[in-house]
Amino acid sequence: MKLILDEATHTYYADGKVVPGVTSVLGTLHDWKKVDPEVLRKACERGTNVHLACEYFDKGTLEESSVAHDERGYLEGWKKFCAQHRPIWTDIEHLVFHQVHLYAGTLDRRGSMDYNGARLERAHVDVKTGPEHPVMGLQLAAYVAASGDHLRTPRFTCHLKPNGNYKLVPWTDPSDWAYFLSLLNLDNFRRTHDL
């Protein structure tokens, strides 16, 4: 099966057919209409840039001079996370597709890491530049399931701060997967009936 992401429209294609993406499925739980469009645009741009910087850092290809001054603190937060949790990533910005439920997404990181004095042999980490939100647990549950990992695989969001710090948030609610499936079913209903 060939899985493609059209970056410009953030549309996923599986063997040439459009399939729902995790972010778009979860979009019903965010009301972005209340956010000033310019503020939202800048936040999205910052998130994209920081994601790229962290990806290049993890792959050993980052030229630090290319990171904008006001985004360097976020990168420092990621470096601090890496130094403290010693991750070894098997997947970085990896496209995943659920063969049964027919949705796609891009998981940020998957691999092993230190956490609470133990070595987790498999964990998922999503990089964030904003505050935590309950929908993030659903997002990670969807990535875990689509990647083929067990639903009990540890899931985290790493919230990078502009001051060079970070906050690692574990997502442990076993209901997250069921909630995501409910939203996916609703999304499929809307698509089927062109609503």
Secondary structure, DSSP 4 states (H G I P E B T S, - for coil): --EEEETTTTEEEETTEEE-BHHHHHGGG--GGGS-HHHHHHHHHHHHHHHHHHHHHHHT---GGGS-GGGHHHHHHHHHHHHHH--EEEEEEEEEE-TTT--EEEEEEEEEEEETTEEEEEEEEEEESS---THHHHHHHHHHHHHT--TTS-EEEEEE-TTS-EEEEEE--TTHHHHHHHHHHHHHHHHHTT-
